[in-house]
Amino acid sequence: TLFKMRWNYARALYLDASATLDDLGEAVTTLEDVERIARRTFGGTHPFAVRIEGSLRAAREVLRLRTQ
């Protein structure tokens, strides 16, 4: 589905050790968008929405660490 494609794209960006700050920012923005849509579509407790939320936290942490 489109959700999974966007989620995997964002994960690939933030898990890439050579990702630029722009890549990491795009990953966070993409995950924020996908999370919002998933929560609205499936509900906040749906397993897919919960996994996206975890990925979003991880992406934000990677971005935070890279900008220190």
N, CA, C and O atoms as a GROMACS GRO file, in nm:
protein
  272
    1THR      N    1   0.084  -0.119   0.000
    1THR     CA    2   0.000   0.000   0.000
    1THR      C    3   0.088   0.125   0.000
    1THR      O    4   0.209   0.119   0.024
    2LEU      N    5   0.026   0.235  -0.027
    2LEU     CA    6   0.098   0.362  -0.030
    2LEU      C    7   0.157   0.394   0.107
    2LEU      O    8   0.269   0.446   0.116
    3PHE      N    9   0.083   0.363   0.215
    3PHE     CA   10   0.135   0.387   0.350
    3PHE      C   11   0.268   0.315   0.370
    3PHE      O   12   0.366   0.374   0.414
    4LYS      N   13   0.270   0.188   0.337
    4LYS     CA   14   0.390   0.107   0.359
    4LYS      C   15   0.506   0.154   0.271
    4LYS      O   16   0.621   0.153   0.314
    5MET      N   17   0.475   0.195   0.150
    5MET     CA   18   0.581   0.243   0.061
    5MET      C   19   0.645   0.370   0.118
    5MET      O   20   0.767   0.383   0.120
    6ARG      N   21   0.563   0.462   0.165
    6ARG     CA   22   0.616   0.587   0.220
    6ARG      C   23   0.691   0.562   0.350
    6ARG      O   24   0.793   0.625   0.377
    7TRP      N   25   0.639   0.469   0.432
    7TRP     CA   26   0.704   0.434   0.558
    7TRP      C   27   0.841   0.372   0.530
    7TRP      O   28   0.940   0.410   0.593
    8ASN      N   29   0.847   0.279   0.437
    8ASN     CA   30   0.975   0.215   0.402
    8ASN      C   31   1.073   0.314   0.341
    8ASN      O   32   1.193   0.307   0.367
    9TYR      N   33   1.023   0.406   0.260
    9TYR     CA   34   1.109   0.509   0.202
    9TYR      C   35   1.172   0.594   0.313
    9TYR      O   36   1.293   0.618   0.313
   10ALA      N   37   1.090   0.637   0.407
   10ALA     CA   38   1.140   0.720   0.516
   10ALA      C   39   1.238   0.642   0.604
   10ALA      O   40   1.340   0.697   0.646
   11ARG      N   41   1.209   0.516   0.630
   11ARG     CA   42   1.299   0.433   0.709
   11ARG      C   43   1.434   0.417   0.638
   11ARG      O   44   1.539   0.425   0.701
   12ALA      N   45   1.428   0.395   0.508
   12ALA     CA   46   1.553   0.382   0.431
   12ALA      C   47   1.636   0.509   0.442
   12ALA      O   48   1.759   0.502   0.448
   13LEU      N   49   1.571   0.623   0.443
   13LEU     CA   50   1.644   0.750   0.454
   13LEU      C   51   1.712   0.764   0.589
   13LEU      O   52   1.832   0.792   0.595
   14TYR      N   53   1.638   0.744   0.698
   14TYR     CA   54   1.699   0.771   0.828
   14TYR      C   55   1.792   0.660   0.875
   14TYR      O   56   1.875   0.682   0.963
   15LEU      N   57   1.779   0.540   0.820
   15LEU     CA   58   1.869   0.430   0.856
   15LEU      C   59   1.999   0.430   0.774
   15LEU      O   60   2.093   0.357   0.807
   16ASP      N   61   2.004   0.510   0.670
   16ASP     CA   62   2.122   0.520   0.585
   16ASP      C   63   2.230   0.601   0.656
   16ASP      O   64   2.209   0.719   0.686
   17ALA      N   65   2.342   0.540   0.683
   17ALA     CA   66   2.451   0.609   0.755
   17ALA      C   67   2.504   0.729   0.678
   17ALA      O   68   2.560   0.821   0.738
   18SER      N   69   2.486   0.732   0.547
   18SER     CA   70   2.536   0.844   0.468
   18SER      C   71   2.426   0.946   0.435
   18SER      O   72   2.445   1.031   0.347
   19ALA      N   73   2.314   0.938   0.504
   19ALA     CA   74   2.204   1.031   0.479
   19ALA      C   75   2.246   1.173   0.516
   19ALA      O   76   2.313   1.196   0.617
   20THR      N   77   2.206   1.267   0.433
   20THR     CA   78   2.233   1.408   0.461
   20THR      C   79   2.130   1.459   0.561
   20THR      O   80   2.032   1.391   0.590
   21LEU      N   81   2.153   1.579   0.612
   21LEU     CA   82   2.054   1.640   0.701
   21LEU      C   83   1.922   1.662   0.628
   21LEU      O   84   1.815   1.648   0.687
   22ASP      N   85   1.930   1.696   0.500
   22ASP     CA   86   1.807   1.712   0.421
   22ASP      C   87   1.733   1.580   0.410
   22ASP      O   88   1.610   1.577   0.420
   23ASP      N   89   1.807   1.470   0.391
   23ASP     CA   90   1.743   1.338   0.385
   23ASP      C   91   1.674   1.305   0.517
   23ASP      O   92   1.561   1.256   0.518
   24LEU      N   93   1.741   1.334   0.627
   24LEU     CA   94   1.683   1.306   0.758
   24LEU      C   95   1.560   1.393   0.783
   24LEU      O   96   1.461   1.346   0.840
   25GLY      N   97   1.566   1.517   0.741
   25GLY     CA   98   1.450   1.605   0.754
   25GLY      C   99   1.333   1.554   0.671
   25GLY      O  100   1.218   1.560   0.714
   26GLU      N  101   1.363   1.506   0.551
   26GLU     CA  102   1.258   1.450   0.466
   26GLU      C  103   1.198   1.325   0.528
   26GLU      O  104   1.077   1.302   0.520
   27ALA      N  105   1.282   1.244   0.591
   27ALA     CA  106   1.232   1.123   0.657
   27ALA      C  107   1.135   1.161   0.769
   27ALA      O  108   1.028   1.102   0.781
   28VAL      N  109   1.172   1.258   0.851
   28VAL     CA  110   1.086   1.301   0.961
   28VAL      C  111   0.956   1.358   0.907
   28VAL      O  112   0.848   1.324   0.957
   29THR      N  113   0.964   1.444   0.808
   29THR     CA  114   0.843   1.504   0.750
   29THR      C  115   0.751   1.397   0.691
   29THR      O  116   0.630   1.402   0.710
   30THR      N  117   0.809   1.302   0.620
   30THR     CA  118   0.730   1.195   0.561
   30THR      C  119   0.662   1.112   0.668
   30THR      O  120   0.544   1.080   0.657
   31LEU      N  121   0.736   1.077   0.772
   31LEU     CA  122   0.679   0.996   0.879
   31LEU      C  123   0.571   1.072   0.957
   31LEU      O  124   0.471   1.013   0.998
   32GLU      N  125   0.589   1.201   0.976
   32GLU     CA  126   0.485   1.281   1.042
   32GLU      C  127   0.356   1.277   0.961
   32GLU      O  128   0.247   1.263   1.017
   33ASP      N  129   0.369   1.290   0.831
   33ASP     CA  130   0.252   1.286   0.743
   33ASP      C  131   0.186   1.149   0.745
   33ASP      O  132   0.064   1.139   0.757
   34VAL      N  133   0.266   1.045   0.732
   34VAL     CA  134   0.211   0.909   0.730
   34VAL      C  135   0.148   0.875   0.864
   34VAL      O  136   0.044   0.810   0.869
   35GLU      N  137   0.211   0.918   0.973
   35GLU     CA  138   0.155   0.889   1.105
   35GLU      C  139   0.018   0.956   1.122
   35GLU      O  140  -0.077   0.894   1.170
   36ARG      N  141   0.010   1.081   1.082
   36ARG     CA  142  -0.117   1.154   1.095
   36ARG      C  143  -0.228   1.084   1.016
   36ARG      O  144  -0.338   1.065   1.067
   37ILE      N  145  -0.197   1.045   0.893
   37ILE     CA  146  -0.297   0.978   0.809
   37ILE      C  147  -0.332   0.840   0.865
   37ILE      O  148  -0.450   0.802   0.867
   38ALA      N  149  -0.232   0.766   0.912
   38ALA     CA  150  -0.258   0.632   0.967
   38ALA      C  151  -0.344   0.640   1.092
   38ALA      O  152  -0.436   0.559   1.110
   39ARG      N  153  -0.317   0.736   1.179
   39ARG     CA  154  -0.399   0.751   1.300
   39ARG      C  155  -0.544   0.786   1.264
   39ARG      O  156  -0.638   0.734   1.323
   40ARG      N  157  -0.558   0.873   1.167
   40ARG     CA  158  -0.694   0.912   1.126
   40ARG      C  159  -0.766   0.796   1.058
   40ARG      O  160  -0.886   0.780   1.076
   41THR      N  161  -0.693   0.716   0.982
   41THR     CA  162  -0.754   0.606   0.906
   41THR      C  163  -0.778   0.483   0.992
   41THR      O  164  -0.887   0.425   0.990
   42PHE      N  165  -0.675   0.442   1.068
   42PHE     CA  166  -0.682   0.316   1.142
   42PHE      C  167  -0.707   0.332   1.291
   42PHE      O  168  -0.754   0.239   1.356
   43GLY      N  169  -0.677   0.448   1.346
   43GLY     CA  170  -0.685   0.469   1.490
   43GLY      C  171  -0.546   0.462   1.550
   43GLY      O  172  -0.456   0.397   1.496
   44GLY      N  173  -0.528   0.528   1.662
   44GLY     CA  174  -0.397   0.541   1.724
   44GLY      C  175  -0.341   0.413   1.782
   44GLY      O  176  -0.220   0.404   1.803
   45THR      N  177  -0.426   0.314   1.809
   45THR     CA  178  -0.376   0.190   1.869
   45THR      C  179  -0.354   0.080   1.767
   45THR      O  180  -0.310  -0.029   1.802
   46HIS      N  181  -0.382   0.107   1.641
   46HIS     CA  182  -0.361   0.007   1.537
   46HIS      C  183  -0.211  -0.024   1.529
   46HIS      O  184  -0.128   0.067   1.536
   47PRO      N  185  -0.174  -0.152   1.514
   47PRO     CA  186  -0.032  -0.189   1.512
   47PRO      C  187   0.051  -0.113   1.408
   47PRO      O  188   0.166  -0.078   1.433
   48PHE      N  189  -0.007  -0.086   1.292
   48PHE     CA  190   0.067  -0.013   1.190
   48PHE      C  191   0.094   0.130   1.234
   48PHE      O  192   0.204   0.181   1.215
   49ALA      N  193  -0.005   0.194   1.293
   49ALA     CA  194   0.012   0.331   1.342
   49ALA      C  195   0.117   0.335   1.453
   49ALA      O  196   0.196   0.429   1.461
   50VAL      N  197   0.118   0.234   1.539
   50VAL     CA  198   0.215   0.228   1.647
   50VAL      C  199   0.357   0.210   1.592
   50VAL      O  200   0.451   0.272   1.642
   51ARG      N  201   0.373   0.126   1.490
   51ARG     CA  202   0.505   0.108   1.430
   51ARG      C  203   0.555   0.236   1.364
   51ARG      O  204   0.673   0.269   1.374
   52ILE      N  205   0.466   0.307   1.297
   52ILE     CA  206   0.505   0.433   1.235
   52ILE      C  207   0.549   0.532   1.342
   52ILE      O  208   0.648   0.604   1.324
   53GLU      N  209   0.477   0.536   1.452
   53GLU     CA  210   0.512   0.626   1.561
   53GLU      C  211   0.653   0.593   1.614
   53GLU      O  212   0.731   0.684   1.643
   54GLY      N  213   0.684   0.466   1.626
   54GLY     CA  214   0.818   0.426   1.670
   54GLY      C  215   0.925   0.469   1.571
   54GLY      O  216   1.032   0.515   1.610
   55SER      N  217   0.896   0.454   1.444
   55SER     CA  218   0.991   0.497   1.341
   55SER      C  219   1.010   0.649   1.344
   55SER      O  220   1.121   0.698   1.325
   56LEU      N  221   0.902   0.720   1.369
   56LEU     CA  222   0.911   0.866   1.376
   56LEU      C  223   0.999   0.908   1.494
   56LEU      O  224   1.081   0.998   1.480
   57ARG      N  225   0.982   0.844   1.608
   57ARG     CA  226   1.068   0.874   1.723
   57ARG      C  227   1.214   0.847   1.690
   57ARG      O  228   1.302   0.926   1.723
   58ALA      N  229   1.240   0.735   1.626
   58ALA     CA  230   1.377   0.698   1.590
   58ALA      C  231   1.436   0.798   1.490
   58ALA      O  232   1.551   0.839   1.505
   59ALA      N  233   1.359   0.837   1.390
   59ALA     CA  234   1.408   0.932   1.290
   59ALA      C  235   1.438   1.067   1.354
   59ALA      O  236   1.538   1.131   1.321
   60ARG      N  237   1.351   1.110   1.444
   60ARG     CA  238   1.377   1.238   1.513
   60ARG      C  239   1.503   1.230   1.597
   60ARG      O  240   1.579   1.327   1.605
   61GLU      N  241   1.526   1.115   1.660
   61GLU     CA  242   1.647   1.098   1.740
   61GLU      C  243   1.773   1.101   1.653
   61GLU      O  244   1.872   1.163   1.690
   62VAL      N  245   1.769   1.034   1.540
   62VAL     CA  246   1.884   1.035   1.448
   62VAL      C  247   1.910   1.178   1.402
   62VAL      O  248   2.025   1.222   1.399
   63LEU      N  249   1.806   1.249   1.365
   63LEU     CA  250   1.823   1.388   1.322
   63LEU      C  251   1.878   1.474   1.435
   63LEU      O  252   1.966   1.557   1.412
   64ARG      N  253   1.828   1.455   1.555
   64ARG     CA  254   1.877   1.532   1.671
   64ARG      C  255   2.026   1.505   1.694
   64ARG      O  256   2.103   1.598   1.717
   65LEU      N  257   2.065   1.378   1.689
   65LEU     CA  258   2.205   1.344   1.712
   65LEU      C  259   2.297   1.399   1.604
   65LEU      O  260   2.410   1.440   1.632
   66ARG      N  261   2.250   1.402   1.481
   66ARG     CA  262   2.332   1.451   1.370
   66ARG      C  263   2.346   1.603   1.371
   66ARG      O  264   2.439   1.656   1.311
   67THR      N  265   2.254   1.673   1.438
   67THR     CA  266   2.260   1.819   1.437
   67THR      C  267   2.324   1.874   1.562
   67THR      O  268   2.330   1.996   1.579
   68GLN      N  269   2.373   1.790   1.649
   68GLN     CA  270   2.441   1.838   1.771
   68GLN      C  271   2.579   1.888   1.741
   68GLN      O  272   2.650   1.932   1.832
   0.00000   0.00000   0.00000
